[in-house]
Amino acid sequence: MSQKINNYNWYVTSRKVIDTNITNLWEIISSPSNLDLYHPFCLKNQVIQLSKEKSIDRIIYLNGKTFERKFFNWIPNIGYDLKINQISKPDSLVKWRIFPVEYKSEIEIKVYPYIFNQGSMILNIFPFTIFSKPLLTNYLESVTLGLKFYAETGNVVSKNQFG
């Protein structure tokens, strides 16, 4: 939780071993509108611009909130980095990575949220630890469970299935 990157003090992460190979997992997470397949809180994942590390998409959540993702680091079969924000709010940084695990693969999603995570570490550690981290940990667990489910079964995740 303590790796200062781009003015963010801390991150929250979720990792899951998935019974599929790296190539298949990469195809899933790098395909257009991929969140529609496995994200339990996603109503719609709209592609705005499709161009690998210059890609932009929107996530419309079940609660009606809309977020935009701007990709900026695209490493085939390894992962990508992106900035995500609710329209007119500050950016959070997200890193998706795939690791080999014998004949399987492991996904890691690491989020550096903007809220309670920039500026004074002393002032922000308590609200980050009490509010941001638990909520984001539960959210990321649901997303990685959804990805694991889809990758291993081929079945699209139901809304709120892991929420």
FENGISUL-V511467 format. One record per pair of residues at least 6 apart in sequence whose C-alpha atoms are under 6 Angstrom apart, sorted by the first residue. I is the first residue (numbers start at 1). J is the second residue. D is the distance in whole Angstrom. If there is no record, write none. Layout:
# FENGISUL-V511467
i={I & I}
j={J & J}
d={D & D}
This chain:
# FENGISUL-V511467
i={1 & 1 & 2 & 3 & 7 & 8 & 8 & 9 & 9 & 11 & 11 & 12 & 12 & 13 & 13 & 14 & 14 & 14 & 14 & 15 & 15 & 16 & 16 & 17 & 17 & 18 & 18 & 18 & 19 & 19 & 20 & 21 & 21 & 22 & 26 & 33 & 33 & 35 & 36 & 37 & 38 & 38 & 38 & 38 & 38 & 39 & 39 & 40 & 40 & 40 & 41 & 41 & 41 & 41 & 42 & 42 & 43 & 43 & 43 & 44 & 44 & 45 & 45 & 46 & 46 & 47 & 48 & 48 & 49 & 49 & 53 & 53 & 53 & 53 & 54 & 54 & 55 & 56 & 56 & 57 & 57 & 58 & 58 & 59 & 59 & 60 & 66 & 67 & 67 & 67 & 68 & 68 & 69 & 69 & 70 & 70 & 71 & 71 & 72 & 72 & 73 & 73 & 74 & 78 & 78 & 79 & 79 & 79 & 80 & 81 & 81 & 82 & 83 & 83 & 83 & 84 & 84 & 85 & 92 & 92 & 92 & 93 & 93 & 94 & 94 & 95 & 95 & 96 & 96 & 97 & 97 & 98 & 98 & 99 & 99 & 116 & 116 & 142 & 142 & 150}
j={10 & 11 & 10 & 10 & 118 & 117 & 118 & 117 & 118 & 111 & 112 & 110 & 111 & 109 & 110 & 108 & 109 & 140 & 141 & 107 & 108 & 106 & 107 & 105 & 106 & 105 & 106 & 148 & 104 & 152 & 104 & 104 & 105 & 105 & 77 & 45 & 46 & 45 & 45 & 156 & 146 & 147 & 150 & 156 & 157 & 143 & 146 & 159 & 160 & 161 & 61 & 62 & 159 & 160 & 61 & 62 & 60 & 61 & 62 & 59 & 60 & 58 & 59 & 57 & 58 & 57 & 56 & 57 & 55 & 56 & 71 & 72 & 73 & 74 & 71 & 72 & 71 & 69 & 70 & 68 & 69 & 67 & 68 & 66 & 67 & 66 & 86 & 85 & 86 & 87 & 84 & 85 & 83 & 84 & 82 & 83 & 81 & 82 & 81 & 82 & 80 & 81 & 80 & 97 & 98 & 96 & 97 & 98 & 96 & 94 & 95 & 94 & 91 & 92 & 93 & 91 & 92 & 91 & 112 & 113 & 114 & 111 & 112 & 110 & 111 & 109 & 110 & 108 & 109 & 107 & 108 & 106 & 107 & 105 & 106 & 124 & 128 & 162 & 163 & 156}
d={5 & 5 & 5 & 6 & 6 & 5 & 5 & 5 & 6 & 5 & 4 & 6 & 5 & 6 & 4 & 6 & 5 & 6 & 6 & 5 & 4 & 5 & 5 & 6 & 4 & 5 & 6 & 5 & 5 & 6 & 5 & 5 & 6 & 6 & 5 & 5 & 6 & 6 & 6 & 5 & 5 & 5 & 6 & 6 & 5 & 5 & 6 & 5 & 5 & 6 & 6 & 6 & 6 & 6 & 5 & 6 & 6 & 5 & 5 & 6 & 5 & 6 & 5 & 5 & 5 & 4 & 5 & 5 & 5 & 5 & 5 & 5 & 5 & 5 & 6 & 6 & 5 & 6 & 5 & 6 & 5 & 6 & 4 & 6 & 5 & 5 & 6 & 5 & 4 & 6 & 6 & 6 & 6 & 4 & 5 & 5 & 6 & 4 & 6 & 6 & 5 & 5 & 4 & 6 & 5 & 5 & 4 & 6 & 5 & 6 & 4 & 5 & 6 & 6 & 5 & 5 & 5 & 5 & 6 & 5 & 5 & 6 & 5 & 6 & 4 & 6 & 5 & 6 & 5 & 6 & 5 & 6 & 5 & 6 & 5 & 5 & 5 & 5 & 6 & 6}
